[in-house]
Amino acid sequence: MTGSPGDGGLLPRCLAMIFNSIGPFQAKRFVFKLDDKNGVDVQSEVEALLERQRREALPTPKTPAGKRQLDPEFADMIDAQDRCRAEEVDEDNVYGVFVSYIEIYNNYIYDLLEEAPCDSIKPKPPQSKILREDQNHNMYVMGCTEVEVKSTEEAFEVFWRGQKKRRIANTQLNRESSRSHSVFIIKLAQAPLDADGDNVLQEKEQITLSQLSLVDLAGSERTNRTKAEGNRLREAGNINQSLMTLRTCIEVLRENQLYGTNKMVPYRDSKLTHLFKNYFDGEGKVRMIVCVNPKAEDYEESLVNSLFPFPPALLFLFFPGFLYSKRFFHGPASFPLEFSHPADGFSHPTGPEEPSPAELFFQSFPPLPSCELLDINDDQTLPKLIEALEQRHKMRQMLAEEFAKNVLAFKTMLQEFDSSVASKENYIQGKLAEKEKTITGQRSELERLEKKIKTLEYKIEILEKTATIYEEDKRNLQQELESKSQKLQRQASDKRRLEARLQGMVAETSLKWEKECMQNKLWVKDEKLKQLKAIVTEPRAERPERPSREREREKALPRSVSPSPAPAAPVAPLRPRRSRSAGERWVDHRPPSHVPTETLLQPRVPRAITVEAPSERALARCDRYLLTHQELASDGEIQTKLIKGDVFKTRGGGQAVQFTDIETLKQESPTGRKRRSSPPDPDPAGDAADSEWTDVETR
């Protein structure tokens, strides 16, 4: 397929034909873009430019097509001359070429252009690909690498890169034997230009996609000649099985075309025939080139290989020096195949015609003497002629008798042969009937399996769609989770700021409250100091004599005038108090804000139910109510009030409390009291008056 140095093969010639024809009409790179479903889309100029810039930014070095340095291994196989081109090329269209290269190894499909990750410690084996059917019912390899190329050299370089990955092995007959079938696929995309001829129309319906597949089939092998063992034996079995499936498909197609039958073609028996199912069904053309070896020891294999692309009706083989013809099956001799060996200088015979069997038969008779009579008295010519004719007559009778015997023997042989053929035909008919039943069962099983495969493919498609939906939901949920986590983080930060702010406000409030308490204390002390100063600075009068007690007793005390009677206030009706000996129960209501004091006198109520908030249930079980209330006095000390009341039932069936009296508990500092002492000097001097007060609280 690649040819030899100096003489390019089928592949370089096909590539040269394509690029010589569409060279000036090629679209810019990445204008055409293949999708994952065996289709093609058209990108705008801006999108193609961005794609080119992105590819150029990659670290892989790119060599321009005009300055490409060819590999010396295949440089001689490419002919740069423009000798072949297509004449009728539409100039109002643009074209793009894509190539891909796959191999079918042990009935598995592998991508030869796939870049596997480099791992010298544990190399990853290549992954097999699967066949899919697109919306136009064309078969394609899913996930196959397709490269856009712009020249014959670039396309052949891509082919050569994949050719190095192809599986080959050493056998007894071939040092580099192909162990797989390779398929080099060339796709040609064609799209029309707009009315101005500047831009490509981005209508998918206007795009035409053509495909050329060049297949290099591995040769059939005989184990007794190749001495294959282990993996080589398994590879040879898969190769022969795929070739046999290909031959079976061709024979069934030919039978359906000749006799109008509708037999099922077993495409699915092999990945090779399944891939090219559309070509055999009439949506393409198939051409097969058979390579045979002229050696005599390879005659049988050459004969078997020659039966692949042609109907096995009549096969003619031309060899130097003789003509060999053999009929394999009964039927019309259509599509004769002629093999010649130009190396031996032999072609169709053009020399003198060979004598026919009749001429050879007449030449075996004795020759006739001359019949010319030159003299009337000639008595020798006629006797010689009569003798020759008699000899010929005797020979003719002998030949006739021998021919009659041969005819009888041949008739007997034919009768025996007919009887044997009839018996064999009956036997074959029975076998064929059994085979037909087996084939019918297998066909029904295949139809069932095909339906099952279609159902599974449909389920797989549904699962893929479901997985896509789940992936989108997962992404949406992840985005929502991220947004909520960000919101929670913002709320936590706001909460921390608010807590810090509240702590600051609490500290500020407590400081303010302490400041106000200090100011109140200072104000009280200032007032006291002012009063003391007023008393101290007041002018003193003469101190009267202190009367003795006897004089005081003697003096009659004047009766004070009684005040005028005040208007009598309405007296509240007295309520009957319950006896304390009757076992009273109290509700001790202490709010949660109650601050414990360290005083010796603590309110202690026997048989009390302590609550933080009064409830109807607690009031119904008790007779008395006690509320403990704390407040700040004017001197800054805590003052506790015990508010007592009676509990009684209301007309509506509820509980009410009527307060009766209040008890006050107050804690004072002893340093705040004023004590007066007797002065030793009664001199009322202004400066000495300050010494009369011995215990005065100062700031």
C-alpha positions as CSV (number, residue, x, y, z in Angstrom):
1,M,0.0,0.0,0.0
2,T,2.9,2.4,0.7
3,G,5.0,1.3,-2.3
4,S,8.8,1.2,-2.4
5,P,11.5,3.9,-2.6
6,G,11.2,5.7,-5.9
7,D,7.9,4.1,-6.7
8,G,5.0,5.2,-4.5
9,G,2.1,2.9,-3.8
10,L,-1.6,3.3,-3.5
11,L,-1.6,5.5,-0.4
12,P,0.8,8.3,-1.6
13,R,-0.9,8.3,-5.0
14,C,-4.4,8.8,-3.5
15,L,-3.1,11.6,-1.2
16,A,-1.4,13.3,-4.1
17,M,-4.6,13.0,-6.2
18,I,-6.6,14.6,-3.5
19,F,-4.3,17.5,-2.6
20,N,-3.4,18.2,-6.2
21,S,-7.1,18.7,-7.0
22,I,-8.2,20.7,-4.0
23,G,-4.9,22.5,-3.2
24,P,-5.9,26.1,-4.0
25,F,-9.5,25.6,-2.6
26,Q,-8.6,24.4,0.9
27,A,-10.2,26.1,3.9
28,K,-8.0,27.5,6.7
29,R,-7.2,25.1,9.5
30,F,-9.9,24.5,12.1
31,V,-12.7,26.0,9.9
32,F,-14.1,22.5,9.7
33,K,-14.5,20.7,13.0
34,L,-15.5,17.1,13.3
35,D,-17.9,16.2,16.2
36,D,-18.0,12.9,18.2
37,K,-20.9,11.5,16.2
38,N,-19.4,11.1,12.8
39,G,-20.5,14.6,11.7
40,V,-18.8,17.9,10.8
41,D,-19.5,21.5,11.7
42,V,-18.3,24.8,10.3
43,Q,-16.7,27.4,12.6
44,S,-16.5,31.1,12.0
45,E,-13.3,32.8,11.1
46,V,-12.9,34.2,14.6
47,E,-13.4,30.8,16.2
48,A,-10.9,29.2,13.8
49,L,-8.4,31.9,14.6
50,L,-8.8,31.5,18.3
51,E,-8.4,27.7,17.9
52,R,-5.2,28.2,15.9
53,Q,-3.8,30.6,18.5
54,R,-4.6,28.1,21.2
55,R,-2.9,25.3,19.4
56,E,0.2,27.5,18.6
57,A,0.5,28.4,22.3
58,L,1.0,24.7,23.1
59,P,4.6,23.6,23.8
60,T,4.6,21.1,20.9
61,P,6.7,22.6,18.1
62,K,4.9,23.1,14.8
63,T,6.6,23.1,11.5
64,P,5.0,25.0,8.6
65,A,3.8,22.8,5.7
66,G,6.2,24.5,3.2
67,K,9.2,23.9,5.4
68,R,8.4,20.4,6.6
69,Q,11.4,18.2,6.8
70,L,10.4,14.7,5.6
71,D,11.5,11.5,7.3
72,P,14.1,9.9,5.1
73,E,12.3,6.5,5.7
74,F,9.4,7.5,3.5
75,A,10.7,10.6,1.6
76,D,11.4,8.6,-1.5
77,M,7.9,7.2,-1.6
78,I,6.2,10.5,-2.1
79,D,6.1,11.9,-5.6
80,A,6.0,15.7,-5.5
81,Q,5.1,16.2,-9.2
82,D,1.5,17.2,-10.0
83,R,0.9,14.5,-12.5
84,C,-2.6,13.5,-11.4
85,R,-5.5,15.7,-10.5
86,A,-9.3,15.8,-10.8
87,E,-10.5,18.2,-13.5
88,E,-14.1,18.9,-12.3
89,V,-13.6,20.6,-8.9
90,D,-16.2,23.1,-7.8
91,E,-14.4,26.4,-7.2
92,D,-17.3,27.9,-5.2
93,N,-16.6,25.5,-2.4
94,V,-13.9,25.0,0.2
95,Y,-12.5,21.7,1.3
96,G,-10.9,20.1,4.4
97,V,-9.1,16.8,4.7
98,F,-9.0,14.7,7.9
99,V,-7.2,11.4,8.4
100,S,-7.3,8.7,11.0
101,Y,-5.5,5.3,11.4
102,I,-6.8,2.3,13.2
103,E,-6.0,-1.4,13.5
104,I,-8.1,-4.5,14.1
105,Y,-6.1,-6.8,16.4
106,N,-7.7,-10.1,17.7
107,N,-11.1,-8.6,16.7
108,Y,-10.5,-5.5,18.8
109,I,-10.2,-2.0,17.4
110,Y,-7.3,0.2,18.5
111,D,-6.4,3.8,17.6
112,L,-2.9,4.0,16.2
113,L,-2.8,7.9,16.4
114,E,-3.8,8.0,20.1
115,E,-1.1,9.6,22.3
116,A,-0.7,7.4,25.4
117,P,0.7,8.9,28.6
118,C,4.4,8.1,29.0
119,D,5.0,6.0,32.1
120,S,8.3,4.0,32.0
121,I,7.5,2.3,35.4
122,K,4.1,1.0,34.6
123,P,3.1,1.6,31.0
124,K,-0.6,1.8,30.4
125,P,-1.9,-0.6,27.6
126,P,-3.9,0.9,24.8
127,Q,-7.7,1.0,25.2
128,S,-9.9,-0.6,22.6
129,K,-12.5,1.4,20.8
130,I,-16.2,0.5,20.0
131,L,-18.2,0.8,16.9
132,R,-21.2,3.1,16.8
133,E,-24.0,3.9,14.3
134,D,-24.7,7.6,13.5
135,Q,-28.0,9.2,12.6
136,N,-27.5,8.2,8.9
137,H,-26.9,4.5,9.9
138,N,-23.2,4.7,9.0
139,M,-20.7,2.8,11.1
140,Y,-17.8,4.7,12.7
141,V,-15.2,4.2,15.4
142,M,-16.1,6.2,18.5
143,G,-13.4,8.3,20.1
144,C,-10.9,7.8,17.2
145,T,-8.3,10.5,16.8
146,E,-8.9,12.5,13.5
147,V,-6.1,14.9,12.4
148,E,-6.7,17.7,9.9
149,V,-3.9,17.7,7.2
150,K,-3.1,20.3,4.5
151,S,-0.6,18.4,2.3
152,T,0.4,15.0,1.1
153,E,3.6,15.1,3.1
154,E,1.7,16.0,6.3
155,A,-0.8,13.2,5.8
156,F,1.8,10.6,5.0
157,E,3.8,11.7,8.1
158,V,0.7,11.1,10.2
159,F,0.3,7.6,8.5
160,W,3.9,6.8,9.2
161,R,3.6,7.7,12.9
162,G,0.7,5.3,13.2
163,Q,2.5,2.7,11.1
164,K,5.3,2.5,13.7
165,K,2.7,1.4,16.4
166,R,1.2,-1.3,14.3
167,R,1.6,-4.9,15.6
168,I,4.1,-7.0,13.7
169,A,6.0,-10.2,14.6
170,N,8.5,-12.6,13.2
171,T,7.4,-15.9,11.7
172,Q,8.9,-18.7,9.7
173,L,7.7,-17.2,6.5
174,N,8.0,-13.5,7.1
175,R,10.4,-11.5,9.2
176,E,7.9,-8.6,9.7
177,S,4.5,-10.3,9.5
178,S,1.4,-8.1,10.1
179,R,-0.6,-9.4,13.0
180,S,-3.6,-7.1,12.5
181,H,-5.7,-5.5,9.8
182,S,-5.0,-1.7,9.4
183,V,-7.5,0.9,8.1
184,F,-6.3,4.3,7.0
185,I,-9.4,6.6,6.7
186,I,-9.4,9.8,4.7
187,K,-12.4,12.1,5.1
188,L,-13.1,15.0,2.7
189,A,-15.4,17.8,4.0
190,Q,-16.9,20.2,1.4
191,A,-18.9,23.4,2.2
192,P,-20.1,26.1,-0.1
193,L,-19.1,29.8,0.1
194,D,-21.5,32.7,0.4
195,A,-22.5,35.0,-2.5
196,D,-19.4,37.2,-2.0
197,G,-17.1,34.1,-1.9
198,D,-15.4,35.3,1.3
199,N,-16.9,33.3,4.1
200,V,-18.1,29.7,4.5
201,L,-21.8,29.1,4.9
202,Q,-22.4,27.7,8.4
203,E,-25.4,25.6,7.5
204,K,-24.9,22.0,8.4
205,E,-27.3,20.8,5.7
206,Q,-25.0,22.2,3.0
207,I,-21.9,20.3,4.2
208,T,-20.9,17.2,2.3
209,L,-18.6,14.6,3.9
210,S,-16.9,11.9,1.8
211,Q,-14.8,9.0,3.0
212,L,-12.1,6.8,1.5
213,S,-10.9,3.8,3.6
214,L,-7.6,2.1,2.6
215,V,-7.5,-1.4,4.2
216,D,-4.4,-3.5,4.5
217,L,-5.6,-7.0,5.3
218,A,-3.3,-9.4,7.1
219,G,-2.5,-12.5,5.0
220,S,-4.0,-15.9,5.8
221,E,-1.6,-18.3,7.4
222,R,-1.2,-22.1,7.7
223,T,0.1,-23.2,11.0
224,N,2.1,-26.1,9.6
225,R,4.2,-23.6,7.5
226,T,4.5,-20.6,9.9
227,K,5.1,-22.9,13.0
228,A,3.1,-20.4,15.1
229,E,2.7,-21.0,18.8
230,G,1.1,-19.2,21.8
231,N,0.1,-15.6,20.9
232,R,1.2,-16.0,17.3
233,L,-1.2,-19.0,17.0
234,R,-4.1,-17.0,18.6
235,E,-3.4,-14.1,16.2
236,A,-3.3,-16.3,13.2
237,G,-6.7,-17.9,14.2
238,N,-8.3,-14.4,14.5
239,I,-6.9,-13.3,11.2
240,N,-8.2,-16.4,9.4
241,Q,-11.5,-16.1,11.1
242,S,-12.0,-12.5,10.1
243,L,-11.0,-13.3,6.5
244,M,-13.4,-16.2,6.4
245,T,-16.2,-13.9,7.7
246,L,-15.3,-11.4,4.9
247,R,-15.5,-14.2,2.3
248,T,-18.8,-15.4,3.7
249,C,-20.3,-11.9,3.5
250,I,-19.2,-11.6,-0.1
251,E,-20.7,-14.9,-1.1
252,V,-24.0,-14.2,0.7
253,L,-24.2,-10.8,-1.0
254,R,-23.5,-12.4,-4.4
255,E,-26.1,-15.1,-3.9
256,N,-28.7,-12.5,-2.9
257,Q,-27.9,-10.5,-6.0
258,L,-27.9,-13.4,-8.4
259,Y,-30.9,-15.4,-7.2
260,G,-33.0,-12.7,-5.5
261,T,-32.8,-14.3,-2.1
262,N,-32.9,-12.4,1.2
263,K,-30.3,-14.1,3.3
264,M,-28.9,-12.3,6.3
265,V,-25.3,-11.2,5.8
266,P,-23.3,-12.0,9.0
267,Y,-21.6,-8.6,9.3
268,R,-21.5,-8.7,13.1
269,D,-19.4,-11.9,13.1
270,S,-16.2,-9.7,12.7
271,K,-15.3,-6.1,13.5
272,L,-13.8,-5.8,10.0
273,T,-17.1,-6.6,8.2
274,H,-19.2,-4.7,10.7
275,L,-17.1,-1.5,10.2
276,F,-17.7,-1.6,6.4
277,K,-21.3,-2.8,6.5
278,N,-22.5,0.4,4.7
279,Y,-20.1,-0.2,1.8
280,F,-21.4,-3.7,1.1
281,D,-25.0,-2.5,1.5
282,G,-24.7,-0.3,-1.5
283,E,-23.8,3.1,0.1
284,G,-20.3,2.9,-1.3
285,K,-18.0,1.0,-3.6
286,V,-15.5,-1.8,-2.7
287,R,-12.4,-2.6,-4.6
288,M,-10.1,-5.5,-3.7
289,I,-6.5,-6.0,-4.8
290,V,-5.2,-9.6,-4.2
291,C,-1.4,-10.1,-3.9
292,V,-0.3,-13.6,-4.8
293,N,3.2,-15.2,-4.9
294,P,4.4,-16.7,-8.2
295,K,6.3,-19.5,-6.5
296,A,5.1,-23.0,-7.2
297,E,5.1,-24.0,-3.5
298,D,2.6,-21.2,-2.8
299,Y,0.2,-22.3,-5.5
300,E,-2.6,-23.5,-3.2
301,E,-2.6,-20.4,-1.0
302,S,-2.5,-18.2,-4.1
303,L,-5.5,-20.1,-5.5
304,V,-7.5,-19.7,-2.2
305,N,-6.7,-16.0,-2.0
306,S,-7.8,-15.5,-5.6
307,L,-11.4,-16.7,-4.7
308,F,-12.0,-13.8,-2.4
309,P,-12.9,-10.9,-4.7
310,F,-14.4,-13.0,-7.6
311,P,-17.3,-15.4,-8.0
312,P,-16.1,-19.0,-7.9
313,A,-17.5,-19.9,-11.3
314,L,-14.5,-20.2,-13.7
315,L,-11.0,-19.3,-12.8
316,F,-8.2,-19.1,-15.4
317,L,-4.6,-19.1,-14.4
318,F,-2.0,-18.3,-17.0
319,F,1.5,-19.6,-16.4
320,P,4.5,-19.6,-18.7
321,G,4.4,-22.4,-21.3
322,F,1.0,-23.8,-20.8
323,L,-2.7,-22.9,-20.2
324,Y,-4.4,-24.3,-17.2
325,S,-8.2,-24.0,-16.8
326,K,-10.3,-25.4,-14.1
327,R,-14.0,-25.1,-13.4
328,F,-14.8,-25.1,-9.6
329,F,-18.6,-25.0,-9.7
330,H,-21.3,-25.5,-12.2
331,G,-22.8,-22.4,-13.6
332,P,-22.1,-19.6,-16.1
333,A,-18.5,-18.5,-16.4
334,S,-18.9,-14.9,-15.3
335,F,-16.1,-12.6,-14.2
336,P,-13.1,-14.7,-15.3
337,L,-9.9,-13.8,-13.4
338,E,-6.7,-13.9,-15.4
339,F,-3.3,-13.9,-13.7
340,S,-0.2,-13.4,-15.7
341,H,3.5,-13.1,-14.7
342,P,5.0,-10.1,-16.5
343,A,8.3,-11.0,-14.9
344,D,8.5,-14.1,-17.0
345,G,7.5,-12.2,-20.2
346,F,4.2,-14.1,-20.6
347,S,0.9,-12.6,-21.6
348,H,-2.0,-13.8,-23.6
349,P,-0.8,-16.2,-26.4
350,T,-0.3,-14.4,-29.7
351,G,1.8,-17.0,-31.6
352,P,0.5,-19.4,-34.4
353,E,-2.6,-21.3,-33.7
354,E,-2.2,-24.8,-32.5
355,P,-3.7,-27.6,-34.7
356,S,-7.2,-28.8,-33.8
357,P,-7.9,-32.3,-32.7
358,A,-9.5,-33.1,-36.2
359,E,-6.4,-32.0,-37.9
360,L,-4.3,-34.2,-35.6
361,F,-6.6,-37.1,-36.3
362,F,-6.3,-36.8,-40.1
363,Q,-2.6,-36.5,-39.8
364,S,-2.4,-39.9,-38.2
365,F,-3.7,-41.6,-41.4
366,P,-1.3,-42.8,-44.1
367,P,-0.6,-40.2,-46.7
368,L,-2.2,-40.4,-50.1
369,P,0.0,-41.1,-53.1
370,S,0.1,-38.7,-56.0
371,C,-3.1,-39.1,-58.1
372,E,-1.7,-37.4,-61.3
373,L,-1.9,-39.7,-64.4
374,L,0.8,-38.7,-66.9
375,D,0.5,-41.7,-69.2
376,I,-2.3,-43.9,-70.5
377,N,-0.3,-47.0,-69.9
378,D,0.4,-46.0,-66.2
379,D,-0.7,-49.0,-64.1
380,Q,1.0,-48.1,-60.8
381,T,-0.7,-44.9,-59.7
382,L,-4.2,-46.4,-59.4
383,P,-3.1,-49.6,-57.6
384,K,-1.2,-47.4,-55.0
385,L,-4.1,-45.2,-54.5
386,I,-6.5,-48.2,-54.1
387,E,-4.0,-49.7,-51.5
388,A,-3.8,-46.5,-49.6
389,L,-7.6,-46.1,-49.5
390,E,-8.0,-49.7,-48.3
391,Q,-5.5,-49.1,-45.5
392,R,-7.3,-46.0,-44.5
393,H,-10.7,-47.8,-44.6
394,K,-9.3,-50.6,-42.4
395,M,-7.9,-48.0,-40.0
396,R,-11.2,-46.2,-40.0
397,Q,-13.1,-49.4,-39.1
398,M,-10.6,-50.1,-36.3
399,L,-11.0,-46.6,-35.0
400,A,-14.8,-46.9,-35.3
401,E,-14.8,-50.2,-33.3
402,E,-12.4,-48.7,-30.7
403,F,-14.6,-45.6,-30.5
404,A,-17.7,-47.7,-30.1
405,K,-16.0,-49.6,-27.2
406,N,-14.9,-46.3,-25.7
407,V,-18.4,-44.9,-26.1
408,L,-19.9,-47.9,-24.3
409,A,-17.3,-47.7,-21.5
410,F,-17.9,-44.0,-21.2
411,K,-21.6,-44.5,-21.1
412,T,-21.2,-47.1,-18.4
413,M,-18.9,-44.7,-16.5
414,L,-21.4,-41.9,-16.9
415,Q,-24.2,-44.0,-15.6
416,E,-22.1,-45.0,-12.6
417,F,-21.1,-41.4,-12.1
418,D,-24.7,-40.3,-12.4
419,S,-25.8,-42.8,-9.8
420,S,-23.0,-41.8,-7.5
421,V,-23.8,-38.2,-8.1
422,A,-27.5,-38.8,-7.4
423,S,-26.7,-40.6,-4.2
424,K,-24.3,-37.9,-3.2
425,E,-26.8,-35.3,-4.2
426,N,-29.5,-36.9,-2.0
427,Y,-27.0,-37.0,0.8
428,I,-26.0,-33.4,0.3
429,Q,-29.6,-32.4,0.1
430,G,-30.2,-34.0,3.5
431,K,-27.2,-32.3,4.9
432,L,-28.3,-29.0,3.3
433,A,-31.7,-29.3,4.9
434,E,-30.1,-29.9,8.3
435,K,-27.8,-26.9,7.7
436,E,-30.7,-24.8,6.6
437,K,-32.5,-25.6,9.8
438,T,-29.3,-24.8,11.8
439,I,-28.9,-21.6,9.8
440,T,-32.5,-20.7,10.4
441,G,-32.1,-21.2,14.1
442,Q,-28.9,-19.3,14.1
443,R,-30.5,-16.5,12.1
444,S,-33.4,-16.2,14.5
445,E,-30.9,-16.2,17.4
446,L,-28.9,-13.5,15.6
447,E,-32.0,-11.5,15.0
448,R,-32.9,-11.8,18.7
449,L,-29.4,-10.8,19.6
450,E,-29.5,-7.8,17.2
451,K,-32.7,-6.7,18.8
452,K,-31.2,-7.2,22.2
453,I,-28.1,-5.2,21.1
454,K,-30.3,-2.4,19.8
455,T,-32.2,-2.4,23.1
456,L,-29.0,-2.3,25.1
457,E,-27.6,0.5,22.9
458,Y,-30.9,2.4,23.5
459,K,-30.6,1.8,27.2
460,I,-26.9,2.9,27.1
461,E,-27.9,6.1,25.3
462,I,-30.6,6.7,27.9
463,L,-28.1,6.0,30.7
464,E,-25.6,8.4,29.1
465,K,-28.3,11.1,28.9
466,T,-29.2,10.4,32.6
467,A,-25.6,10.5,33.6
468,T,-25.2,13.9,31.8
469,I,-28.3,15.2,33.6
470,Y,-26.9,13.9,36.9
471,E,-23.6,15.5,36.2
472,E,-25.3,18.9,35.5
473,D,-27.3,18.5,38.7
474,K,-24.1,17.6,40.5
475,R,-22.4,20.7,39.2
476,N,-25.4,22.9,40.1
477,L,-25.5,21.4,43.6
478,Q,-21.8,22.0,44.0
479,Q,-22.2,25.6,42.9
480,E,-25.1,26.0,45.3
481,L,-23.1,24.4,48.1
482,E,-20.2,26.7,47.4
483,S,-22.5,29.7,47.3
484,K,-24.1,28.6,50.6
485,S,-20.8,27.9,52.2
486,Q,-19.6,31.4,51.2
487,K,-22.8,32.8,52.6
488,L,-22.3,30.9,55.8
489,Q,-18.7,32.2,56.0
490,R,-19.9,35.7,55.5
491,Q,-22.6,35.2,58.1
492,A,-19.9,33.8,60.5
493,S,-17.7,36.8,59.9
494,D,-20.6,39.1,60.4
495,K,-21.5,37.3,63.6
496,R,-17.9,37.6,64.8
497,R,-17.9,41.3,64.0
498,L,-21.3,41.7,65.7
499,E,-20.0,39.8,68.8
500,A,-16.9,42.0,68.9
501,R,-19.1,45.0,68.5
502,L,-21.5,43.8,71.3
503,Q,-18.6,43.0,73.6
504,G,-17.3,46.5,73.0
505,M,-20.8,47.9,73.7
506,V,-21.0,45.8,76.8
507,A,-17.6,46.9,78.0
508,E,-18.5,50.5,77.2
509,T,-21.9,50.2,78.9
510,S,-20.3,48.6,82.0
511,L,-17.7,51.3,82.1
512,K,-20.3,54.0,81.7
513,W,-22.4,52.3,84.5
514,E,-19.4,52.2,86.8
515,K,-18.6,55.8,85.9
516,E,-22.2,56.8,86.7
517,C,-22.0,54.9,90.0
518,M,-18.8,56.7,90.9
519,Q,-20.4,60.0,89.9
520,N,-23.4,59.3,92.1
521,K,-21.1,58.4,95.0
522,L,-19.1,61.5,94.5
523,W,-22.2,63.6,94.2
524,V,-23.5,62.2,97.5
525,K,-20.1,62.8,99.1
526,D,-20.0,66.3,97.7
527,E,-23.4,67.0,99.1
528,K,-22.4,65.7,102.5
529,L,-19.2,67.8,102.3
530,K,-21.2,70.9,101.4
531,Q,-23.5,70.3,104.3
532,L,-20.5,69.8,106.6
533,K,-18.8,72.9,105.3
534,A,-22.0,74.9,105.8
535,I,-22.2,73.6,109.4
536,V,-18.5,74.2,110.0
537,T,-18.4,77.7,108.5
538,E,-21.6,78.8,110.4
539,P,-20.9,81.3,113.2
540,R,-21.2,79.8,116.7
541,A,-23.4,81.3,119.4
542,E,-22.7,81.1,123.1
543,R,-23.3,77.7,124.4
544,P,-26.1,77.8,127.1
545,E,-25.7,76.2,130.3
546,R,-26.7,72.6,130.5
547,P,-29.5,72.4,133.0
548,S,-29.3,69.7,135.6
549,R,-31.8,67.0,135.6
550,E,-33.4,68.1,138.7
551,R,-34.2,71.5,137.1
552,E,-35.6,69.8,134.2
553,R,-37.8,67.7,136.3
554,E,-39.0,70.7,138.2
555,K,-39.9,72.6,135.1
556,A,-43.2,71.8,133.8
557,L,-43.2,70.6,130.3
558,P,-45.6,72.5,128.1
559,R,-48.1,70.5,126.3
560,S,-47.9,70.7,122.6
561,V,-50.8,71.8,120.7
562,S,-52.4,68.9,119.1
563,P,-52.9,69.1,115.4
564,S,-56.2,69.5,113.8
565,P,-57.8,66.3,112.9
566,A,-57.2,65.2,109.3
567,P,-60.0,63.9,107.2
568,A,-60.3,60.2,107.7
569,A,-59.2,58.2,104.7
570,P,-61.3,55.3,103.6
571,V,-60.1,52.2,105.4
572,A,-59.6,49.2,103.2
573,P,-61.7,46.2,104.4
574,L,-59.6,43.9,106.4
575,R,-59.2,40.4,104.8
576,P,-59.1,37.4,107.0
577,R,-55.5,36.2,107.3
578,R,-54.9,32.6,107.4
579,S,-53.3,31.1,110.4
580,R,-49.6,30.4,110.1
581,S,-50.1,27.2,112.0
582,A,-52.3,25.9,109.1
583,G,-49.2,24.8,107.1
584,E,-48.9,27.7,104.5
585,R,-47.0,27.1,101.3
586,W,-45.1,29.9,99.5
587,V,-44.3,30.6,95.9
588,D,-40.7,32.0,96.0
589,H,-40.4,34.0,92.7
590,R,-36.8,34.8,92.0
591,P,-36.1,36.3,88.6
592,P,-33.1,35.0,86.6
593,S,-31.3,38.4,87.0
594,H,-31.1,37.9,90.9
595,V,-27.6,38.7,92.2
596,P,-26.6,36.7,95.3
597,T,-25.3,38.8,98.3
598,E,-23.0,37.8,101.0
599,T,-25.1,39.2,103.9
600,L,-25.7,37.2,107.1
601,L,-29.4,37.9,106.9
602,Q,-30.8,35.8,104.0
603,P,-34.5,35.4,103.2
604,R,-35.4,31.8,103.9
605,V,-39.0,30.7,103.2
606,P,-40.0,27.3,104.5
607,R,-42.1,25.0,102.4
608,A,-41.7,27.2,99.3
609,I,-41.7,26.4,95.6
610,T,-38.9,28.4,93.9
611,V,-39.7,29.6,90.3
612,E,-38.1,32.0,87.9
613,A,-41.5,33.0,86.4
614,P,-44.9,32.6,88.1
615,S,-47.3,30.0,86.6
616,E,-50.9,29.2,87.3
617,R,-50.0,25.7,88.3
618,A,-47.6,26.8,91.0
619,L,-50.0,29.5,92.3
620,A,-52.8,27.0,92.6
621,R,-50.7,24.8,94.9
622,C,-49.6,27.6,97.3
623,D,-51.3,30.2,99.7
624,R,-48.7,32.9,99.8
625,Y,-46.5,34.7,97.2
626,L,-43.0,36.2,97.6
627,L,-41.3,38.3,95.0
628,T,-37.5,39.1,95.5
629,H,-36.7,42.4,93.8
630,Q,-33.2,44.0,93.6
631,E,-32.4,47.6,92.7
632,L,-29.5,50.0,93.1
633,A,-29.8,52.5,95.9
634,S,-28.7,56.2,95.7
635,D,-25.4,55.4,97.5
636,G,-24.6,52.7,94.9
637,E,-25.3,49.7,97.1
638,I,-27.7,46.8,96.2
639,Q,-31.0,47.0,97.9
640,T,-33.2,43.8,98.1
641,K,-37.0,44.1,98.5
642,L,-39.2,41.2,99.5
643,I,-42.7,41.9,98.3
644,K,-45.3,39.5,99.9
645,G,-48.9,38.8,99.0
646,D,-51.8,36.5,99.4
647,V,-53.0,34.1,96.7
648,F,-56.7,33.6,96.1
649,K,-59.0,32.3,93.4
650,T,-60.8,34.5,91.0
651,R,-64.4,34.0,89.8
652,G,-63.2,32.9,86.4
653,G,-61.3,30.0,87.9
654,G,-57.8,31.5,87.8
655,Q,-55.4,32.7,90.5
656,A,-54.7,36.2,91.6
657,V,-52.2,37.8,94.0
658,Q,-52.9,40.7,96.4
659,F,-49.7,42.3,97.8
660,T,-49.8,42.9,101.6
661,D,-46.4,44.2,102.7
662,I,-42.8,44.8,101.7
663,E,-39.6,44.0,103.5
664,T,-36.3,45.8,102.6
665,L,-32.8,44.4,103.1
666,K,-30.0,47.0,102.6
667,Q,-26.2,46.7,103.0
668,E,-24.3,49.8,104.1
669,S,-20.6,50.5,104.7
670,P,-19.7,51.6,108.2
671,T,-17.2,54.2,107.0
672,G,-20.0,56.4,105.8
673,R,-21.5,57.2,109.3
674,K,-20.7,60.5,111.2
675,R,-19.6,60.5,114.8
676,R,-19.3,63.6,117.0
677,S,-16.8,63.9,119.9
678,S,-16.6,66.4,122.8
679,P,-14.1,69.2,122.1
680,P,-11.5,70.0,124.7
681,D,-11.4,73.7,124.0
682,P,-14.8,75.6,123.9
683,D,-13.2,78.4,121.8
684,P,-15.5,79.0,118.9
685,A,-12.8,80.1,116.5
686,G,-13.5,79.5,112.9
687,D,-10.4,77.4,112.2
688,A,-10.8,75.4,115.4
689,A,-14.4,74.5,114.5
690,D,-13.1,72.1,111.9
691,S,-11.5,69.9,114.6
692,E,-14.9,69.2,116.2
693,W,-15.7,66.7,113.6
694,T,-13.3,63.8,114.1
695,D,-14.8,61.2,111.7
696,V,-15.5,62.8,108.3
697,E,-15.3,60.8,105.1
698,T,-13.1,62.5,102.5
699,R,-12.4,61.8,98.9
